[in-house]
Amino acid sequence: MDISAQNLRDRLRGALIAAAATPMTESGEVDLDVVSRYLAGLVADGATGLAVLAHTGRGPYLASETRAAVIERAVALGVPVLVGVGGGPDPDGESRSGREASRSGPEMSRSGPESSGTAEQARVAAELGADGVLVFPSAGDRVALHDEVWRAARLPMIAFDLYTLPCPAGTMRALLEHPGVAGLKTALLSDAMGCQRAIELTRRAGRLAITGEDRMFGPSLLWGAQAALVGIAAASVGVTAAVMEAYRGSDLRAFEEASGRLDRLAAATFTEPMEGYVRRMLWLAATEGRIPESFAHDPYGPPLPEGERAVVVASSR
């Protein structure tokens, strides 16, 4: 493993990395002052790292100028910053990272333009002072994509096992042998065995096992996850931090109570339609005063009934 990947692995061990949203208006306008206050609030309330422009942050949809400005605001806070790269929309406008995958056979060969765009995003992230990149899963050759990102940016990478496009075991092993891969995030939603396998393979390879399991958070820690990178910390970040703190302690009842509170929140926010979780977390952020009400929108997600908001807010109490 490259020394830079080792250093990031060690720096992130035990970290709570908030997968930050990008506050937007209904039309998709981003106010960087709102972004700065929002990110600073997550750090003040318990996030020890930030992941920006990832799935929760709608990174694949944002213009390069906006992406660069968000990275700059995050880096200015002085905590480890990971940047989501790749996952760009298909010609029909659907995000590859959010597309439901049905493939079970060998991965398809990669076309040049998408991989080049991902590598360029990583290069920009490195120039702006990011500590690493979270590489969106792809239906193409994932190992080749990570290699291109590494050659372009020489920035440590976090591989990503996502429920919409799970990583085959052989591919995962190959990724975990890449010198630039510092760790792997698993976000399989309801696949307990897949999560356990990913954590085991990651730890066996000497990389950092990162949970992104908002609906299996407590269990994933018990299965060996060594850090967390979760969208549920995009608001009410203290709820997630409390689980990690209790896990590090010796009070089983405290861990049970903290996990129960997080599970109630996750049940209300990470539910069908699953892509609606981004707006649900923005609703919470607005309710908590982290962002103005006018910026609690997700133009790229599905419509949600307004009555659902009361359920989401109640789950955070």
Long-range contacts (C-beta under 8 A, 24 or more apart in sequence): 1-179, 1-181, 1-182, 1-206, 1-207, 2-156, 2-179, 2-180, 4-154, 4-155, 4-156, 4-180, 5-156, 5-157, 5-179, 5-180, 5-181, 5-182, 6-182, 7-156, 8-80, 8-131, 8-132, 8-156, 8-182, 8-183, 9-156, 9-182, 9-183, 9-207, 9-208, 11-80, 11-131, 12-49, 12-80, 12-182, 12-183, 12-208, 12-210, 12-227, 13-208, 13-226, 13-227, 14-226, 14-227, 14-244, 14-248, 15-48, 15-49, 15-80, 15-227, 15-228, 16-46, 16-47, 16-48, 16-49, 16-227, 16-228, 16-230, 16-233, 16-237, 16-240, 16-241, 16-244, 17-47, 17-48, 17-49, 17-50, 17-51, 17-80, 17-82, 17-210, 17-227, 17-228, 17-229, 17-230, 17-233, 18-42, 18-47, 18-49, 18-50, 18-51, 18-230, 18-233, 18-234, 18-237, 19-51, 19-54, 19-55, 19-56, 19-57, 19-212, 19-229, 19-230, 19-231, 19-233, 19-234, 20-50, 20-51, 20-52, 20-54, 20-56, 20-57, 20-74, 20-234, 21-56, 21-57, 21-58, 21-231, 21-234, 21-235, 21-278, 21-281, 21-282, 21-285, 21-298, 22-52, 22-53, 22-57, 22-58, 22-59, 22-62, 22-70, 23-282, 23-285, 23-291, 23-292, 23-295, 23-296, 24-58, 24-295, 24-297, 24-298, 24-299, 25-294, 25-295, 25-297, 26-294, 26-297, 26-299, 27-299, 28-299, 30-62, 30-66, 30-70, 31-295, 32-69, 32-70, 32-73, 34-291, 34-292, 34-295, 35-69, 35-70, 35-73, 36-73, 36-76, 37-290, 37-291, 38-285, 38-290, 38-291, 39-73, 39-74, 39-77, 40-77, 41-290, 42-233, 42-234, 42-237, 42-290, 43-77, 43-79, 45-237, 45-238, 45-241, 46-233, 46-237, 46-238, 46-240, 46-241, 47-79, 47-233, 47-237, 47-241, 48-79, 48-80, 49-79, 49-80, 49-81, 49-82, 49-229, 50-74, 50-77, 50-79, 50-80, 50-81, 50-82, 51-81, 51-82, 51-83, 51-84, 51-134, 51-229, 52-81, 52-82, 52-83, 52-84, 53-83, 53-84, 53-85, 54-82, 54-83, 54-84, 54-134, 55-84, 55-87, 55-97, 55-98, 55-136, 55-162, 55-231, 55-278, 56-231, 56-234, 56-277, 56-278, 56-281, 57-84, 58-278, 58-298, 58-300, 59-83, 59-84, 59-85, 59-87, 60-84, 60-86, 60-87, 60-88, 60-89, 60-95, 60-96, 60-97, 60-136, 61-89, 61-95, 61-300, 64-121, 64-124, 67-121, 67-124, 68-124, 68-128, 71-124, 71-125, 71-128, 71-129, 71-130, 72-128, 72-129, 74-130, 75-128, 75-129, 75-130, 80-131, 80-132, 81-129, 81-130, 81-131, 81-132, 82-130, 82-131, 82-132, 82-133, 82-134, 82-158, 82-229, 83-121, 83-122, 83-125, 83-130, 83-132, 83-133, 83-134, 84-133, 84-134, 84-136, 85-118, 85-121, 85-122, 85-125, 85-133, 85-134, 85-135, 85-136, 85-149, 86-114, 86-117, 86-118, 86-121, 86-135, 86-136, 86-138, 86-145, 86-149, 87-136, 87-137, 87-138, 88-114, 88-117, 88-118, 95-300, 96-136, 96-138, 96-139, 96-165, 97-136, 97-137, 97-162, 97-164, 97-165, 98-164, 98-275, 99-164, 99-165, 100-164, 101-139, 101-164, 101-165, 101-166, 103-139, 107-139, 107-140, 107-141, 107-142, 107-168, 107-171, 108-139, 108-140, 108-141, 109-140, 109-141, 110-138, 110-140, 110-141, 110-144, 110-145, 111-140, 114-138, 114-140, 115-140, 115-144, 115-145, 115-148, 116-148, 118-145, 118-148, 118-149, 119-148, 119-149, 119-151, 119-152, 119-153, 120-152, 122-149, 122-152, 122-153, 122-155, 122-157, 123-152, 123-153, 125-153, 125-155, 126-153, 126-154, 126-155, 130-155, 131-155, 131-156, 132-156, 132-157, 132-158, 132-182, 133-157, 133-158, 134-158, 134-160, 134-185, 134-229, 135-159, 135-160, 136-160, 136-162, 137-161, 137-162, 137-164, 137-165, 137-167, 138-165, 139-165, 142-167, 142-171, 142-175, 143-171, 143-174, 143-175, 143-178, 146-175, 146-178, 146-180, 146-181, 147-178, 149-180, 150-178, 150-179, 150-180, 154-180, 155-180, 156-180, 156-181, 156-182, 157-181, 157-182, 158-182, 158-183, 158-184, 158-185, 158-208, 158-210, 158-229, 159-183, 159-184, 159-185, 160-184, 160-185, 160-187, 160-212, 161-185, 161-186, 161-187, 161-188, 161-194, 161-198, 162-187, 162-188, 163-187, 163-188, 163-189, 163-190, 163-191, 166-191, 166-194, 167-198, 169-197, 169-201, 172-198, 172-201, 173-201, 173-205, 176-201, 176-202, 176-205, 176-207, 177-205, 181-207, 182-207, 182-208, 183-207, 183-208, 183-209, 183-210, 183-227, 184-208, 184-209, 184-210, 185-210, 185-211, 185-212, 185-229, 186-210, 186-211, 186-212, 186-213, 186-220, 186-225, 187-212, 187-213, 187-214, 188-213, 189-213, 189-214, 189-215, 189-216, 189-270, 189-274, 190-215, 190-216, 192-216, 192-219, 195-220, 195-223, 196-223, 199-223, 199-224, 199-225, 200-224, 214-266, 214-269, 214-270, 214-277, 215-263, 215-266, 215-267, 215-270, 217-243, 217-259, 217-262, 217-263, 217-266, 218-243, 218-247, 218-255, 218-259, 218-262, 218-263, 221-247, 231-270, 231-277, 231-278, 231-281, 232-262, 232-265, 232-266, 232-269, 232-270, 232-281, 234-278, 234-281, 234-282, 234-284, 234-285, 235-281, 235-282, 235-284, 235-285, 235-288, 235-290, 235-316, 236-265, 236-284, 236-288, 236-316, 239-265, 239-316, 264-315, 265-315, 265-316, 267-315, 268-311, 268-312, 268-314, 268-315, 269-312, 269-315, 273-301, 273-302, 273-304, 275-301, 275-302, 276-301, 276-302, 276-304, 279-304, 280-304, 280-308, 280-309, 280-312, 283-309, 283-312, 283-313, 284-312, 284-313, 284-316, 287-313, 287-316
